[in-house]
Amino acid sequence: MSSLPVLLDAAGRRRSPAAMPGHNAGRPPRNKGVMYPADPPTVEEIVAVMRRIPVDRTGCGCAR
């Protein structure tokens, strides 16, 4: 049998210990220090987005 107390929510259902505050306290996240490469948009993607923006009478593409 487990030494953990049975955790119940307001409706009386069992709760996971992972749902409780402080569950991962003191442990670093799994992805700590992992570096992901930058994925900037290409010039073609930027031009395609800019062409889809409607231009109003003032020449501004912003919505008012």
N, CA, C and O atoms as CSV, one atom per row, in Angstrom:
chain,resi,resn,atom,element,x,y,z
A,1,MET,N,N,0.839,-1.169,0.000
A,1,MET,CA,C,0.000,0.000,0.000
A,1,MET,C,C,0.888,1.236,0.000
A,1,MET,O,O,1.993,1.217,0.541
A,2,SER,N,N,0.402,2.299,-0.604
A,2,SER,CA,C,1.182,3.526,-0.738
A,2,SER,C,C,1.137,4.334,0.552
A,2,SER,O,O,0.155,4.297,1.292
A,3,SER,N,N,2.220,5.066,0.808
A,3,SER,CA,C,2.258,5.903,1.998
A,3,SER,C,C,1.666,7.289,1.732
A,3,SER,O,O,1.561,8.099,2.653
A,4,LEU,N,N,1.275,7.571,0.475
A,4,LEU,CA,C,0.684,8.867,0.144
A,4,LEU,C,C,-0.771,8.908,0.591
A,4,LEU,O,O,-1.482,7.911,0.459
A,5,PRO,N,N,-1.226,10.039,1.116
A,5,PRO,CA,C,-2.640,10.144,1.486
A,5,PRO,C,C,-3.511,10.190,0.235
A,5,PRO,O,O,-3.054,10.624,-0.823
A,6,VAL,N,N,-4.747,9.753,0.346
A,6,VAL,CA,C,-5.684,9.803,-0.766
A,6,VAL,C,C,-6.147,11.250,-0.898
A,6,VAL,O,O,-6.662,11.836,0.055
A,7,LEU,N,N,-5.960,11.812,-2.072
A,7,LEU,CA,C,-6.326,13.199,-2.325
A,7,LEU,C,C,-7.650,13.228,-3.077
A,7,LEU,O,O,-7.805,12.561,-4.100
A,8,LEU,N,N,-8.601,14.000,-2.567
A,8,LEU,CA,C,-9.915,14.082,-3.184
A,8,LEU,C,C,-10.200,15.522,-3.584
A,8,LEU,O,O,-9.775,16.465,-2.916
A,9,ASP,N,N,-10.941,15.679,-4.710
A,9,ASP,CA,C,-11.352,17.021,-5.112
A,9,ASP,C,C,-12.702,17.341,-4.472
A,9,ASP,O,O,-13.198,16.571,-3.649
A,10,ALA,N,N,-13.297,18.472,-4.847
A,10,ALA,CA,C,-14.548,18.919,-4.234
A,10,ALA,C,C,-15.691,17.945,-4.490
A,10,ALA,O,O,-16.615,17.856,-3.681
A,11,ALA,N,N,-15.644,17.207,-5.608
A,11,ALA,CA,C,-16.702,16.253,-5.937
A,11,ALA,C,C,-16.438,14.876,-5.327
A,11,ALA,O,O,-17.252,13.967,-5.486
A,12,GLY,N,N,-15.316,14.714,-4.633
A,12,GLY,CA,C,-15.000,13.447,-3.994
A,12,GLY,C,C,-14.213,12.485,-4.867
A,12,GLY,O,O,-14.002,11.335,-4.482
A,13,ARG,N,N,-13.774,12.938,-6.041
A,13,ARG,CA,C,-12.990,12.065,-6.921
A,13,ARG,C,C,-11.526,12.111,-6.514
A,13,ARG,O,O,-11.060,13.103,-5.952
A,14,ARG,N,N,-10.799,11.029,-6.803
A,14,ARG,CA,C,-9.373,10.976,-6.480
A,14,ARG,C,C,-8.606,11.937,-7.367
A,14,ARG,O,O,-8.918,12.080,-8.549
A,15,ARG,N,N,-7.612,12.593,-6.809
A,15,ARG,CA,C,-6.762,13.517,-7.554
A,15,ARG,C,C,-5.359,12.954,-7.671
A,15,ARG,O,O,-4.886,12.216,-6.806
A,16,SER,N,N,-4.710,13.321,-8.758
A,16,SER,CA,C,-3.329,12.927,-8.963
A,16,SER,C,C,-2.432,13.809,-8.102
A,16,SER,O,O,-2.706,15.002,-7.975
A,17,PRO,N,N,-1.381,13.271,-7.512
A,17,PRO,CA,C,-0.447,14.117,-6.762
A,17,PRO,C,C,0.199,15.177,-7.659
A,17,PRO,O,O,0.618,16.226,-7.171
A,18,ALA,N,N,0.281,14.909,-8.968
A,18,ALA,CA,C,0.873,15.875,-9.893
A,18,ALA,C,C,0.009,17.126,-10.027
A,18,ALA,O,O,0.498,18.159,-10.487
A,19,ALA,N,N,-1.253,17.058,-9.640
A,19,ALA,CA,C,-2.149,18.202,-9.739
A,19,ALA,C,C,-2.056,19.109,-8.512
A,19,ALA,O,O,-2.686,20.166,-8.475
A,20,MET,N,N,-1.300,18.716,-7.542
A,20,MET,CA,C,-1.205,19.497,-6.310
A,20,MET,C,C,-0.045,20.498,-6.395
A,20,MET,O,O,0.980,20.207,-7.012
A,21,PRO,N,N,-0.203,21.664,-5.783
A,21,PRO,CA,C,0.886,22.648,-5.797
A,21,PRO,C,C,2.130,22.102,-5.093
A,21,PRO,O,O,2.037,21.403,-4.085
A,22,GLY,N,N,3.277,22.435,-5.642
A,22,GLY,CA,C,4.534,22.011,-5.031
A,22,GLY,C,C,4.962,20.613,-5.410
A,22,GLY,O,O,5.927,20.096,-4.847
A,23,HIS,N,N,4.278,19.985,-6.345
A,23,HIS,CA,C,4.621,18.603,-6.727
A,23,HIS,C,C,6.047,18.505,-7.258
A,23,HIS,O,O,6.776,17.573,-6.915
A,24,ASN,N,N,6.448,19.461,-8.092
A,24,ASN,CA,C,7.796,19.418,-8.666
A,24,ASN,C,C,8.750,20.389,-7.979
A,24,ASN,O,O,9.773,20.756,-8.557
A,25,ALA,N,N,8.441,20.800,-6.785
A,25,ALA,CA,C,9.282,21.759,-6.076
A,25,ALA,C,C,10.670,21.164,-5.845
A,25,ALA,O,O,10.812,20.030,-5.386
A,26,GLY,N,N,11.677,21.950,-6.171
A,26,GLY,CA,C,13.052,21.515,-5.946
A,26,GLY,C,C,13.648,20.711,-7.075
A,26,GLY,O,O,14.836,20.390,-7.036
A,27,ARG,N,N,12.855,20.373,-8.087
A,27,ARG,CA,C,13.380,19.622,-9.229
A,27,ARG,C,C,13.452,20.530,-10.449
A,27,ARG,O,O,12.503,21.266,-10.718
A,28,PRO,N,N,14.553,20.496,-11.193
A,28,PRO,CA,C,14.639,21.323,-12.396
A,28,PRO,C,C,13.727,20.758,-13.487
A,28,PRO,O,O,13.442,19.560,-13.489
A,29,PRO,N,N,13.268,21.598,-14.408
A,29,PRO,CA,C,12.436,21.096,-15.496
A,29,PRO,C,C,13.228,20.168,-16.407
A,29,PRO,O,O,14.451,20.273,-16.497
A,30,ARG,N,N,12.535,19.268,-17.075
A,30,ARG,CA,C,13.204,18.294,-17.936
A,30,ARG,C,C,13.982,18.955,-19.065
A,30,ARG,O,O,15.031,18.457,-19.474
A,31,ASN,N,N,13.471,20.079,-19.573
A,31,ASN,CA,C,14.119,20.708,-20.718
A,31,ASN,C,C,15.066,21.838,-20.323
A,31,ASN,O,O,15.389,22.692,-21.148
A,32,LYS,N,N,15.505,21.849,-19.090
A,32,LYS,CA,C,16.418,22.907,-18.645
A,32,LYS,C,C,17.737,22.792,-19.402
A,32,LYS,O,O,18.359,21.730,-19.445
A,33,GLY,N,N,18.146,23.906,-19.996
A,33,GLY,CA,C,19.403,23.946,-20.720
A,33,GLY,C,C,19.315,23.495,-22.160
A,33,GLY,O,O,20.306,23.584,-22.886
A,34,VAL,N,N,18.163,23.014,-22.600
A,34,VAL,CA,C,18.017,22.576,-23.977
A,34,VAL,C,C,17.861,23.807,-24.855
A,34,VAL,O,O,17.022,24.665,-24.579
A,35,MET,N,N,18.649,23.899,-25.889
A,35,MET,CA,C,18.593,25.034,-26.800
A,35,MET,C,C,17.930,24.593,-28.101
A,35,MET,O,O,18.294,23.570,-28.681
A,36,TYR,N,N,16.952,25.379,-28.552
A,36,TYR,CA,C,16.274,25.093,-29.798
A,36,TYR,C,C,16.758,26.096,-30.849
A,36,TYR,O,O,16.926,27.275,-30.536
A,37,PRO,N,N,16.983,25.649,-32.085
A,37,PRO,CA,C,17.448,26.581,-33.110
A,37,PRO,C,C,16.351,27.579,-33.480
A,37,PRO,O,O,15.162,27.264,-33.425
A,38,ALA,N,N,16.775,28.793,-33.859
A,38,ALA,CA,C,15.820,29.808,-34.284
A,38,ALA,C,C,15.195,29.380,-35.607
A,38,ALA,O,O,15.853,28.764,-36.445
A,39,ASP,N,N,13.920,29.710,-35.784
A,39,ASP,CA,C,13.215,29.371,-37.011
A,39,ASP,C,C,12.518,30.629,-37.530
A,39,ASP,O,O,11.290,30.714,-37.516
A,40,PRO,N,N,13.312,31.613,-37.991
A,40,PRO,CA,C,12.695,32.862,-38.460
A,40,PRO,C,C,11.977,32.636,-39.783
A,40,PRO,O,O,12.334,31.735,-40.541
A,41,PRO,N,N,10.959,33.457,-40.064
A,41,PRO,CA,C,10.266,33.311,-41.354
A,41,PRO,C,C,11.174,33.748,-42.505
A,41,PRO,O,O,12.043,34.604,-42.341
A,42,THR,N,N,10.954,33.147,-43.658
A,42,THR,CA,C,11.730,33.524,-44.835
A,42,THR,C,C,11.173,34.824,-45.418
A,42,THR,O,O,10.077,35.254,-45.061
A,43,VAL,N,N,11.932,35.437,-46.308
A,43,VAL,CA,C,11.482,36.669,-46.954
A,43,VAL,C,C,10.194,36.405,-47.727
A,43,VAL,O,O,9.290,37.240,-47.731
A,44,GLU,N,N,10.107,35.261,-48.375
A,44,GLU,CA,C,8.909,34.920,-49.148
A,44,GLU,C,C,7.684,34.819,-48.248
A,44,GLU,O,O,6.597,35.243,-48.638
A,45,GLU,N,N,7.842,34.269,-47.059
A,45,GLU,CA,C,6.716,34.163,-46.121
A,45,GLU,C,C,6.269,35.540,-45.642
A,45,GLU,O,O,5.071,35.797,-45.521
A,46,ILE,N,N,7.213,36.414,-45.374
A,46,ILE,CA,C,6.877,37.772,-44.918
A,46,ILE,C,C,6.144,38.526,-46.013
A,46,ILE,O,O,5.149,39.198,-45.741
A,47,VAL,N,N,6.624,38.426,-47.258
A,47,VAL,CA,C,5.979,39.107,-48.378
A,47,VAL,C,C,4.565,38.558,-48.584
A,47,VAL,O,O,3.643,39.326,-48.857
A,48,ALA,N,N,4.383,37.241,-48.455
A,48,ALA,CA,C,3.060,36.645,-48.625
A,48,ALA,C,C,2.083,37.156,-47.575
A,48,ALA,O,O,0.920,37.406,-47.890
A,49,VAL,N,N,2.531,37.315,-46.339
A,49,VAL,CA,C,1.656,37.830,-45.275
A,49,VAL,C,C,1.319,39.296,-45.536
A,49,VAL,O,O,0.172,39.711,-45.371
A,50,MET,N,N,2.308,40.072,-45.940
A,50,MET,CA,C,2.070,41.494,-46.195
A,50,MET,C,C,1.106,41.709,-47.360
A,50,MET,O,O,0.334,42.668,-47.350
A,51,ARG,N,N,1.139,40.843,-48.351
A,51,ARG,CA,C,0.228,40.974,-49.491
A,51,ARG,C,C,-1.214,40.638,-49.132
A,51,ARG,O,O,-2.135,41.079,-49.819
A,52,ARG,N,N,-1.426,39.874,-48.079
A,52,ARG,CA,C,-2.784,39.509,-47.667
A,52,ARG,C,C,-3.442,40.578,-46.806
A,52,ARG,O,O,-4.652,40.524,-46.585
A,53,ILE,N,N,-2.672,41.553,-46.313
A,53,ILE,CA,C,-3.220,42.602,-45.461
A,53,ILE,C,C,-3.945,43.610,-46.339
A,53,ILE,O,O,-3.340,44.166,-47.255
A,54,PRO,N,N,-5.247,43.864,-46.080
A,54,PRO,CA,C,-5.957,44.856,-46.897
A,54,PRO,C,C,-5.490,46.274,-46.540
A,54,PRO,O,O,-5.252,46.588,-45.373
A,55,VAL,N,N,-5.367,47.102,-47.546
A,55,VAL,CA,C,-4.942,48.488,-47.350
A,55,VAL,C,C,-6.177,49.373,-47.483
A,55,VAL,O,O,-6.905,49.272,-48.472
A,56,ASP,N,N,-6.423,50.240,-46.499
A,56,ASP,CA,C,-7.586,51.126,-46.573
A,56,ASP,C,C,-7.235,52.412,-47.315
A,56,ASP,O,O,-6.139,52.523,-47.865
A,57,ARG,N,N,-8.141,53.381,-47.339
A,57,ARG,CA,C,-7.946,54.606,-48.119
A,57,ARG,C,C,-6.748,55.424,-47.658
A,57,ARG,O,O,-6.157,56.146,-48.461
A,58,THR,N,N,-6.377,55.331,-46.391
A,58,THR,CA,C,-5.258,56.141,-45.892
A,58,THR,C,C,-3.912,55.495,-46.191
A,58,THR,O,O,-2.868,56.091,-45.924
A,59,GLY,N,N,-3.923,54.288,-46.741
A,59,GLY,CA,C,-2.679,53.617,-47.037
A,59,GLY,C,C,-2.170,52.786,-45.877
A,59,GLY,O,O,-1.098,52.184,-45.942
A,60,CYS,N,N,-2.961,52.765,-44.814
A,60,CYS,CA,C,-2.577,52.003,-43.626
A,60,CYS,C,C,-3.220,50.618,-43.699
A,60,CYS,O,O,-4.389,50.503,-44.068
A,61,GLY,N,N,-2.494,49.596,-43.363
A,61,GLY,CA,C,-3.045,48.246,-43.367
A,61,GLY,C,C,-3.611,47.843,-42.036
A,61,GLY,O,O,-3.989,46.688,-41.841
A,62,CYS,N,N,-3.676,48.793,-41.104
A,62,CYS,CA,C,-4.147,48.456,-39.753
A,62,CYS,C,C,-5.656,48.576,-39.665
A,62,CYS,O,O,-6.268,49.375,-40.374
A,63,ALA,N,N,-6.252,47.781,-38.791
A,63,ALA,CA,C,-7.698,47.829,-38.556
A,63,ALA,C,C,-7.999,48.895,-37.506
A,63,ALA,O,O,-7.282,49.013,-36.512
A,64,ARG,N,N,-9.030,49.649,-37.722
A,64,ARG,CA,C,-9.402,50.700,-36.759
A,64,ARG,C,C,-10.759,50.448,-36.213
A,64,ARG,O,O,-11.246,51.222,-35.389
